[in-house]
Structure formats: C-alpha cells, structure tokens
Amino acid sequence: MAQPRDVLGSWSCTEEGSPMTYPLGYSRDAINRDLQSKGMPYSVGTTSNYADSLILGNASSHLIPWTASVPDGSKGPFEVKAAFAQSGSSTEGKTMLAYHCTTSSQSTSGPATINAVLAFITANDTLWQWPNVLPAAIYTGDGSNASEYASLNPAQGLNTLTMVEGGNDRAYDSPPVDDSTQGCLITQTRVPTFIFVLVAIAALAVVLMSAYLLLLTVRLGIIFRRTENADDEALSTPVP
C-alpha cells in the first residue's frame, strides 16, 4: 500500500490576478504579448500556445498559452504560468483567466526530492511538446466553455507530465530519497528457485504425457494389426 512518503511532490494551480478581457478580432499573438507584458505568462522562454481552431484570421476558439519560469533549454526546478479563455466561442471576445502553478512536497526530505525530479526536465521544450494535455483538462469538447474544474485539472496534467518526463529515460536511476523501498532496487530480474522447480515439473509432466500417448498409439496400432490378421484368417478358412 502506498504511503505518504511515497509521494515526492505534486503540482497545484491558483488563479492569479483579475480576468483579462480582449475584444473580438484581437489575434492570439496580440493576446500573448499583452499577457506577457503583465507577467502572464513568463517572458523568459518561448510561449507554448494551444489553439484548437483558427478562423476569422487570427481569432481562435480555445486559446491556452503556457510557459515555464526558466529560459529555453534550461532544466528545472521550475514553475508554470498558464492562461486560458473562459469561453470557447470563436465569434466573441476573449476573457482570459491566468493561473500560477507550483510544486509542493509531502516528503519528509522536503522540496529537494521533487526538485531533483524536475531537474531532469527541459521545461519549455517539454511544455511545447505537451500542449494537447491542456484542452481535455480545461474544456469538455470542441467549442465548449471552461469547465468548473478548470482550475484543478491543469495541475493533474502537470503531475502526469512530471511523472512521464521526469524519468528522462533513466529507468535505473536511484531516487533522491533515503528510502530503500523506493526506486529501482536491482538492475535485473531475480527469478525465485521455486519457479525453476515448477517449470521443471511441468516440463517433466509434458515429457511423460507425450511418452504415454506414444505408447498408447503403438499399442493401438499393434492391436489393430492383430485384429486385421485375425479377420483375414477367418475369411480365408474354408467352410466345411
């Protein structure tokens, strides 16, 4: 059973500032520039945008820019700022809600544990590769408005991103915690002896059954030939 110490940390997102409204016709690039001028999202790295449909020139339906707090190419620890449109309409202005996402640690080792995981992630590059995790977390379908859980679900998406990307394809790394129950405990699979015994018994049973079936086949063949010979002799014997 999982214990609290097994959770190295998690993301949480809180609304930041007041909703920002933009009239119809404001391009997504103009919205991004204005958001960055107000510190939402960060301006130190590339803004990773998501727009699910582009119509009316630069207008968009679902617009979700997000960035990390570190420059492009840099690894964590990092924070994330994101903004998303309340409405999914592409024929109305945009009211953008801004969120600030940070990590916290429940581990007895403190934030150093989750920070060590974040240190494996090239933050903005990863956010650029993961934009599709956001629409499903915020909206309920094409053209829909933001769900009532929109402030909670992005954190779940970031938790997923961290678990997948934080390993950095290093399956044999030891976790940055002093706990022998966590991480890769051995770099090879150990097969218990009784498994070999069971396999040997099963193999022996297969051999014995095969031999028994072969013996039955031979005996049936002999009996069949004897029966045929007896029938031939009976037919060839003249009737007095």
N, C-alpha and C positions, 0 to 999 in steps of 0.2 A: 504494500500500500504506500502511495506517495505521501511524503511528509513535507511540512512547510519548508524544511531546509533544502528540499529538492528543487524548489523554485528559486532560481538565481535572481530573478527580477521580472518586471513587466512594464508595459507602456500604459500611460494614461494621458488623455487629451482634455484640455479645458478651454472653454471659449475665451478669446482674448479681444478686448476692445468692443466697439459697437458695430452692428451690421453696417456694411457699406453698400450704398445703392448706386447703380450706374444705369443711365438711360439706354433705351433700345438703340442699337447702332454702334455702341461702344465695342470696339474689337477686343478680342481676348488678349491681344498683346498690350493694348492700352490699359485694360483692366490689370494685367500683371504688373505693368510699370507703376501704376498708381498704388497697387498693393505693396510693392517693394519700397516705394517711397515712404510708406507708412510703417515699414518694418514687417510687413506680412505679404509674402513670405520672406525668408532670408535673402539677402542680395549678395552673399559671398560665393554662392555657387549657382550653377545652371538651374533655372526653374523647370521642373518636370511637370508638363501640362497634361491634362486629360480633357478632351472634348469629344463627346460621343457622336455629335453630328455638326457639320459645318454648313450652314445655309445662310442666306441673306448676306453674302460676302463673308465677313469675318465673324458674324454672330454665331453663337453656339448654344446648344441645349444644356447639357451638363458640363460645367466648367469646374475643374478641380486642379488648381496649381499647388504643388508642394515642394519643399526644398529642405535640405539638412543645414545644420549650423556650421558646417566645415566646408572649406573650399573644395572644388572639383579635384578628384584624385586622392583626396585625403581620407584616412580611415578614422573610425570612432575613437572614443565615445562621442556621440552627437545627439542633438535634439532635432525635432522636426516641426516645421510650421506649415500648416495647410489651410486652404480656404476653399469653400465650395458654395455654389449657388443654392439658395433655398428653393427656387422654382426650377422646374425642368422645361419651362416654356421657351421656345426659340423666337417667339414673337412679342416678348415683353422684356422690360429691362431686367437687370440682374441685381439681386440683393445678396451680397457675399458675406458669409459668416467665417470668421477667422478662428483657428484653433492652434494651440501650442501643445505639442506632445513631448513628454519627457519620460524617462525611466526612473523607477524606484526599485529598491531591493528589499526583499524579505529575508535574505540570507543573513546568518549570524556574522558572515565575513564582511557585510556591508556592501556598498555600491561597487567596490573593486571587482566583484565577481561578474556582474552584468557588464561592467565597463570592459572587462577582458574579452567578453564575447563580442561586444560592439567594435572592439579594436580590430577584429578580423574583417569588418565590412567596409568597403569603399562606398561611403554613404550616398553621395549624389548619383554616382554611377548606378548604384543599386535601385535607388528611387526611380531613376529614369527607366529601368527595366521592369519595374513593378507597378506601372500606373493602373493596370486593369484590376488591381485588388481594391481600389477605392470605390468605383461606381456601385459594385454589389454591396459594399459596406454602408453606403450612404443613401442610395436610391433603391426603389423597388421595381424598376423597369424603365423602358425607354420612355422619355418624356415625363416621368413621374417627378413629384416634388421630393425633397429630402424627407427621410423617414424620421419618426420620433426618436429613433435610436441612433441618429446620425452622429451624435457627439460621443457615443460609446464605441461604435463599431470600427472606426479607423484605428483605435488602439489595438483591437483584435487583429486587424490586418498587419499592423506593425509587429505584433507579437509573432505572427506567422512568418513574416519576412525575416525577423531576427533569428528564429529557430532554423529556418532553411539556409539563410546566407551566413549566419554566424559560425557554422561549422567550417566554412571555407574549404570544403572537400578534404578536411583533415580528420578522418574518422578515428585515427589512433591518438589524437591529442589528449593529454590529461587535462581535466577541468581545473580551473584556477581556484580550487577549494580544497581544504584539508579534510576530505571525507572519502573513505575507502569504498563507499557504496555508490559513488557517482563516477561517471565517465567510463572509458574503455579499460577494463580491469586486466585484460590479457589480449595479446595481438594474434591469437589463434584460437581455434575451436578445440575444446577438450571433449572427447567422446568417452563417457564412462565405460568401465570394463564390462558391466553387465549388458551394455548394448552389443558389444562384440560377442558375448556369450549367446544372447538372443539370436543374433544373426547366424552364428554357427549352428545353433539348434535348428533354426528354420532351414538352413541350407542342408543339414543332415536329413531333416524330415523330407525335403524335396527329393533328395537322392534315394532315400528308402522307398518313398512312394513311387518314384519312377521305376526302380528295380522291381517293386511288387507288381506294378502294372505290366512291365515287360514280361515277368514270369507268368502272369495270368494269360497274356497274349500267346506266349509259347505253348502253354498247356492247352488252351482252347484250340490252337492250331493242331496239336497232336491228336486231341480228342476228335476234331472234325475229320482229320485224315483217316483215323481208325474207323469212324462211322462210315465214311465213304467206302473204304475197303470192305467192310462187313456187308454193306448193301450190294457192292459189286459181286461178292462171293455168293450172296443169296440169289441174285438174279442169274448167275451163271450155273447154278446147281440144277441139273435136270429133274423134273418132277416125275416120280415113278408112276 
